[in-house]
Amino acid sequence: MKVKEVLRIKGNTLFSVTPESKLSDCVIMMADKDMGSLVVMSGGKLVGMLTFREVLRILAKRQIEQRVGPTPPFTEITVGEVMNAQPSRASSNMEVDELRKLMLENHQRYMPVVDEDVLQGVISFHDVAKAILEEQEFENKMLKGYIPTGRWKSPIPDRCLPGGVMRVAVVGAGIAGLACAHELRLRGCRVEVFEKSRGPGGRMPTRWLGPVAGQGGFDHGAQYFSAEHPVFQRRVHEAAESGAVLPWEGTVVDLAYNQITPRPASSPRWVGVPGMSAFGSWLAKDLTIHRQTRVQKFFRKNGRWTLETVATSGAQASLPDWDFVVVAVPAEQAAELLVESATLSQAARVVQSVPNWTVMLDFEQPLVVPFDGAFVHDSPLGWIARDSSKPGRQDSERWVLQATTDWSQQHLEMASEDAGHQLADVFLGLLGIATSPTEIRAHRWRYSTPLNPLDVECLIDRDLKLAACGDWLRGARVEAAWLSGWALGHALDIASPVAV
Ligand SMILES: Cc1cc2nc3c(=O)[nH]c(=O)nc-3n(C[C@H](O)[C@H](O)[C@H](O)COP(=O)(O)OP(=O)(O)OC[C@H]3O[C@@H](n4cnc5c(N)ncnc54)[C@H](O)[C@@H]3O)c2cc1C
């Protein structure tokens, strides 16, 4: 495992101070954010680390001097006076074993990761331990799947269509459902996907507001995605070869306490082209998808499943004879659909999704802002991005704003127009912009991302022939959703069809 994978697992939040910052302010920030270290930056470069060790040392020194010695009072001390000015550094391509050794040898609990003078993040002992544990659990799960026969056990040994082909219904054409359907199709199943909305992609959509088709799109769900796992990387590279995704080269920063700190990517930030929805559409090619068809419920009849669907037009249908049903929808909706299996529906009920208010802004003129995306701290906004800086979208100046979970929760029932205007004002104030947007649209995500994913690949009720995949199982990211669907496709592997 490489250091960059630990950085990915731990997430991107990074707080920086300058050598001139007051130590007392830093202690408040560390306590407030529950952090053991701060990076000290000057001129965009790392110049030191401040950890609780330095803080304790100076406190102890003053105490030993009984507060009358040469050490000034705590409130007068600056970071530059006490920081570790020469911390050991790791690089993102370093192996984690090497990093552990370096941390132990240097007695350094927090290690800055720097590539060619650019800070990538900070890793603590806790982050290392968590990443290793996660990796071991993943390997264990994969290994268990092979025991005892050396290949995945088939959970579907019996009922098949004539010719031995399994008939599987996948509910939900988000990234997880599409990944699962693709794997099952490769394995000879006859798969049909049911999707309640107009197109595939789920929470990775594009809202087209422009006068011309394919123009004026906003990515109002997932903003970009990473591909760290080799299997997902392969699939993303296939999509890149066909032009459906490209890396976003925009400048991404942290915007905290009026300071801008670069946040370079340790791996490409992938986006769909010309909008995020392109990736879902690409994954959906070759699949049979029933669009605008909501699965209301399904039940067992003669040992097989019958689906009850309703189309957007209002037309209802009862579709019998499915060998297996895969539910690939967010946790709250999955809990309702999975009622036939107490185990699966209870698991879904454990997971809670958080809401998110997203705002789309269109401007007549380009805004003079020195970055294209920012993780905003200490503001009602958590993320802002110049959507038009992504590849294939340069037709006007468009920004997407995402409120923090706290703000979104507190204003969940606010009228959409009011939420849009309030957050647009915060954005304009934050960047000191006098120009008003020509268009403000807000979108309320009631179930944006799972707060407490179960940290398993997927769930299968082998007796009922019912399974679930999605981001509420493996993690709240596009990559995790895809891996969950992919893992389920493998776990249901029937390799060679069973003859009847
Ligand atoms: C605002 C926002 C920002 C995000 N930003 C990022 C980001 O920057 N990077 C990142 O990696 N991830 C991001 N995510 C998370 C990412 O989008 C999700 O983790 C991922 O897309 C989930 O995929 P999924 O297939 O599990 O579920 P979904 O995408 O929700 O797919 C489920 C599908 O099922 C359909 N469906 C539901 N019920 C039924 C039914 N009864 N019948 C038929 N169809 C049904 C839905 O319409 C949907 O298409 C973001 C999410 C949101 C909301």
The ligand as an SDF file (V2000), in Angstrom:
LIG
                    3D

 53 58  0  0  0  0  0  0  0  0999 V2000
  -24.2630   16.7350   -3.9260 C   0  0  0  0  0  0  0  0  0  0  0  0
  -23.3710   15.5300   -4.0120 C   0  0  0  0  0  0  0  0  0  0  0  0
  -22.0160   15.6870   -4.2160 C   0  0  0  0  0  0  0  0  0  0  0  0
  -21.1820   14.5770   -4.3140 C   0  0  0  0  0  0  0  0  0  0  0  0
  -19.8630   14.7600   -4.5870 N   0  0  0  0  0  0  0  0  0  0  0  0
  -19.0870   13.6810   -4.8270 C   0  0  0  0  0  0  0  0  0  0  0  0
  -17.7670   13.8480   -5.3100 C   0  0  0  0  0  0  0  0  0  0  0  0
  -17.3210   14.9630   -5.5620 O   0  0  0  0  0  0  0  0  0  0  0  0
  -17.0190   12.7300   -5.5120 N   0  0  0  0  0  0  0  0  0  0  0  0
  -17.5090   11.4740   -5.2940 C   0  0  0  0  0  0  0  0  0  0  0  0
  -16.7760   10.5010   -5.5160 O   0  0  0  0  0  0  0  0  0  0  0  0
  -18.7690   11.3000   -4.8420 N   0  0  0  0  0  0  0  0  0  0  0  0
  -19.5710   12.3610   -4.6350 C   0  0  0  0  0  0  0  0  0  0  0  0
  -20.8620   12.1910   -4.2400 N   0  0  0  0  0  0  0  0  0  0  0  0
  -21.3290   10.8340   -3.9050 C   0  0  0  0  0  0  0  0  0  0  0  0
  -21.6430   10.0080   -5.1700 C   0  0  0  0  0  0  0  0  0  0  0  0
  -22.3880   10.7590   -6.0770 O   0  0  0  0  0  0  0  0  0  0  0  0
  -22.4090    8.7710   -4.7390 C   0  0  0  0  0  0  0  0  0  0  0  0
  -21.6850    8.1070   -3.7120 O   0  0  0  0  0  0  0  0  0  0  0  0
  -22.6470    7.7710   -5.8700 C   0  0  0  0  0  0  0  0  0  0  0  0
  -23.0280    8.4080   -7.0600 O   0  0  0  0  0  0  0  0  0  0  0  0
  -23.7210    6.7890   -5.3980 C   0  0  0  0  0  0  0  0  0  0  0  0
  -24.0210    5.8600   -6.4100 O   0  0  0  0  0  0  0  0  0  0  0  0
  -25.1000    4.7130   -6.1480 P   0  0  0  0  0  0  0  0  0  0  0  0
  -25.1820    3.9300   -7.4010 O   0  0  0  0  0  0  0  0  0  0  0  0
  -24.7730    3.9980   -4.8940 O   0  0  0  0  0  0  0  0  0  0  0  0
  -26.4870    5.4620   -5.8550 O   0  0  0  0  0  0  0  0  0  0  0  0
  -27.3250    6.4890   -6.7410 P   0  0  0  0  0  0  0  0  0  0  0  0
  -26.4310    7.2990   -7.5800 O   0  0  0  0  0  0  0  0  0  0  0  0
  -28.2440    7.2010   -5.8160 O   0  0  0  0  0  0  0  0  0  0  0  0
  -28.1740    5.5490   -7.7140 O   0  0  0  0  0  0  0  0  0  0  0  0
  -29.4060    5.0070   -7.3350 C   0  0  0  0  0  0  0  0  0  0  0  0
  -30.3670    5.0750   -8.5210 C   0  0  0  0  0  0  0  0  0  0  0  0
  -31.5520    4.3680   -8.1760 O   0  0  0  0  0  0  0  0  0  0  0  0
  -32.6610    5.0760   -8.6800 C   0  0  0  0  0  0  0  0  0  0  0  0
  -33.8170    4.6320   -7.8830 N   0  0  0  0  0  0  0  0  0  0  0  0
  -34.0790    4.8650   -6.5710 C   0  0  0  0  0  0  0  0  0  0  0  0
  -35.1960    4.2290   -6.1800 N   0  0  0  0  0  0  0  0  0  0  0  0
  -35.6650    3.5750   -7.2730 C   0  0  0  0  0  0  0  0  0  0  0  0
  -36.7940    2.7310   -7.5190 C   0  0  0  0  0  0  0  0  0  0  0  0
  -37.6730    2.4280   -6.5410 N   0  0  0  0  0  0  0  0  0  0  0  0
  -36.9880    2.2370   -8.7740 N   0  0  0  0  0  0  0  0  0  0  0  0
  -36.1060    2.5190   -9.7780 C   0  0  0  0  0  0  0  0  0  0  0  0
  -35.0330    3.3230   -9.6010 N   0  0  0  0  0  0  0  0  0  0  0  0
  -34.8080    3.8270   -8.3620 C   0  0  0  0  0  0  0  0  0  0  0  0
  -32.2860    6.5250   -8.5070 C   0  0  0  0  0  0  0  0  0  0  0  0
  -33.0350    7.3690   -9.3830 O   0  0  0  0  0  0  0  0  0  0  0  0
  -30.7950    6.4880   -8.8560 C   0  0  0  0  0  0  0  0  0  0  0  0
  -30.5850    6.7260  -10.2360 O   0  0  0  0  0  0  0  0  0  0  0  0
  -21.7240   13.2760   -4.1660 C   0  0  0  0  0  0  0  0  0  0  0  0
  -23.1030   13.1220   -3.9600 C   0  0  0  0  0  0  0  0  0  0  0  0
  -23.9170   14.2310   -3.9070 C   0  0  0  0  0  0  0  0  0  0  0  0
  -25.3990   14.0470   -3.7580 C   0  0  0  0  0  0  0  0  0  0  0  0
  1  2  1  0
  2  3  1  0
  2 52  2  0
  3  4  2  0
  4  5  1  0
  4 50  1  0
  5  6  2  0
  6  7  1  0
  6 13  1  0
  7  8  2  0
  7  9  1  0
  9 10  1  0
 10 11  2  0
 10 12  1  0
 12 13  2  0
 13 14  1  0
 14 15  1  0
 14 50  1  0
 15 16  1  0
 16 17  1  0
 16 18  1  0
 18 19  1  0
 18 20  1  0
 20 21  1  0
 20 22  1  0
 22 23  1  0
 23 24  1  0
 24 25  2  0
 24 26  1  0
 24 27  1  0
 27 28  1  0
 28 29  2  0
 28 30  1  0
 28 31  1  0
 31 32  1  0
 32 33  1  0
 33 34  1  0
 33 48  1  0
 34 35  1  0
 35 36  1  0
 35 46  1  0
 36 37  1  0
 36 45  1  0
 37 38  2  0
 38 39  1  0
 39 40  1  0
 39 45  2  0
 40 41  1  0
 40 42  2  0
 42 43  1  0
 43 44  2  0
 44 45  1  0
 46 47  1  0
 46 48  1  0
 48 49  1  0
 50 51  2  0
 51 52  1  0
 52 53  1  0
M  END
$$$$
